[in-house]
Amino acid sequence: MMQNFVASAENLKAGRWWTVVTCCFSHEDVMHILFNGMTYYFMAPAVLSILGNVGFLGLYLGSGIASSLAGIAWRNYTQRGQASGAHGASGAIYSVVSFFACVAPTTTFLLFGVVPMPAWAFVTGIFLYDGYSAVNQTRAGTDTAGHIGGLLSGVAFFIAKRFGLF
């Protein structure tokens, strides 16, 4: 698992480049995969209908890679020399959420399934929360920098599509 499904600097140095993708399909435990799966279940169909199969796959996998690399870079910067890695679909799923928020910023999202808020405010809140957590290291074991990488890559994908870059 550690050598083939965890994104880490050690795996990249060892030539296991595929881990920046495979980590997006591995999870810590049942709650981890259920939470990511629930978010994916509600968000993916709308984005899939907008982008089509190939576009959605490009967004998901490309953002998964960007998320993995952002997490690796941040851990190298903050943990200098400590072996660590990350896994989970959160970064790629965050890109789907942020892409959708760019397409339909006033759509209502339900925070915790209860509190209604516009999509743009939801994504901004996630960005600020994960940014604060990354800088202050308040959520050990969570790849908050990877989450930010995913959010930003979803926005970048939207901008690239909007300006016809692909």
C-alpha positions, 0 to 999 in steps of 0.5 A, a space after each residue: 500500500 505505502 509503495 503503490 497507493 500513497 503520494 510521497 516524495 519517497 515514492 517519486 524519488 524511487 521512480 514510482 510516479 504512478 502513486 500521484 494517481 493511484 493515491 486518489 483511489 486509496 483511502 484510510 478507512 471506511 469513513 474516509 471513503 464514505 465521506 468522499 463517496 457521498 460528496 462524489 455522488 452528489 457532485 459528479 453527475 452535474 459536472 459529468 453532464 457539463 464536461 462529458 466523459 473525457 473532460 470529466 476524466 481530465 478534470 478528475 485525474 489531472 486535479 488528482 495529480 495536481 493535488 498530490 504534487 501540492 501535498 508533496 511539495 507542502 510536506 517537503 516544505 513543512 516537514 523537511 526530511 520526515 517520511 510522510 505521504 497522503 492518499 484519498 480522493 479529496 483533492 480530486 473531488 474538491 476540484 469537481 466541487 470548485 469547477 461546479 462552483 465556477 460554473 454555477 456560483 449561486 447554486 445552493 449547497 447545504 453545509 453539513 446537509 443543513 445550512 444553505 449557502 451559495 456554492 461560491 461561499 462554500 468553496 471560499 470557506 473550504 479554501 480558507 479553512 484548509 489554508 488556515 489548517 495547512 499553515 497552522 498544522 491544526 489537522 494532522 493526518 489531513 492533506 490540507 495542501 492537497 485539498 487546496 491544490 484540488 480546489 485551485 486546479 478545479 478553478 484553473 480547469 474552469 478558466 482554461 475551458 472558459 478561454 478555450 485553452 482546451 
